[in-house]
Amino acid sequence: MTGHGGRRSQAERDAVTVEIGYALCSAAFAAAVVLGAVAGPALLFELPGTFEMVLLRTGMTLATVLFAVRTVAVLVRFRQAAQPSQPGRTNPDS
């Protein structure tokens, strides 16, 4: 149900589905880049045990946090953009 009491159209449901997919894919990509940048040296080079573990855990933590923040940010931005500027008006010409 929409905020004005009607049902969502197929186009609105499709837009939400696409936006969720975009949020998840862009968040996964960003998290993978951060994980590779931070933990990559630990995976590629022979490093002392403690330093290697710190890089791996830091990379995993940053990637997890970035994934969550990016997903929420994209979905919040989409929800705010979907709201009409004036309640009750859906067409800019009305």
C-alpha positions in Angstrom: 0.0 0.0 0.0 1.2 3.5 -0.7 1.0 6.5 1.6 -2.2 7.8 -0.2 -4.2 4.6 0.4 -3.8 3.1 -3.1 -2.0 0.0 -4.2 1.4 0.3 -5.9 1.5 -0.1 -9.6 3.6 -2.7 -11.3 6.0 0.1 -12.4 6.4 1.2 -8.7 7.0 -2.4 -7.6 9.6 -2.9 -10.4 11.4 0.3 -9.4 11.6 -0.9 -5.8 13.0 -4.3 -6.9 15.6 -2.7 -9.2 16.6 -0.3 -6.5 17.1 -3.1 -3.9 19.2 -5.0 -6.5 21.3 -1.9 -7.2 21.8 -1.3 -3.5 22.9 -4.8 -2.8 25.2 -5.1 -5.9 26.9 -1.7 -5.4 27.3 -2.5 -1.7 28.9 -5.9 -2.4 31.2 -4.3 -5.0 32.3 -1.5 -2.6 32.8 -4.0 0.2 34.9 -6.3 -2.0 37.1 -3.4 -3.1 37.7 -2.3 0.5 38.4 -5.9 1.6 40.9 -6.4 -1.2 42.6 -3.1 -0.4 42.9 -3.7 3.3 43.3 -7.5 3.5 44.9 -8.0 0.1 48.5 -7.6 1.3 47.9 -10.2 4.0 46.7 -12.7 1.4 49.4 -11.9 -1.2 52.5 -11.6 1.0 54.1 -13.5 3.8 53.6 -11.2 6.8 54.1 -11.7 10.5 51.2 -13.6 12.1 49.8 -10.8 14.2 50.0 -8.2 11.5 48.4 -10.6 9.0 45.5 -11.3 11.4 45.0 -7.6 12.1 44.8 -6.8 8.4 42.3 -9.7 7.7 40.0 -8.8 10.6 40.1 -5.1 9.9 39.3 -5.7 6.2 36.4 -8.0 7.1 35.1 -5.5 9.6 35.3 -2.5 7.3 33.8 -4.5 4.4 30.8 -5.5 6.6 30.2 -2.0 7.9 30.6 -0.5 4.4 28.1 -3.0 3.0 25.5 -2.2 5.6 26.0 1.6 5.3 26.0 1.6 1.5 22.8 -0.5 1.3 20.9 1.7 3.8 22.1 4.9 2.1 21.0 3.9 -1.3 17.6 2.7 -0.1 17.0 5.8 2.0 17.9 8.1 -0.9 15.5 6.2 -3.1 12.7 6.5 -0.6 13.2 10.2 -0.2 13.3 10.8 -3.9 10.1 8.8 -4.4 8.1 11.2 -2.2 6.2 13.9 -4.0 7.3 17.5 -3.2 3.7 18.5 -2.3 1.4 16.0 -0.5 -1.6 15.1 -2.7 0.2 16.1 -5.9 1.8 13.5 -8.0 2.1 15.4 -11.3 4.3 18.5 -11.5 1.8 20.2 -13.8 -1.1 19.8 -11.4 
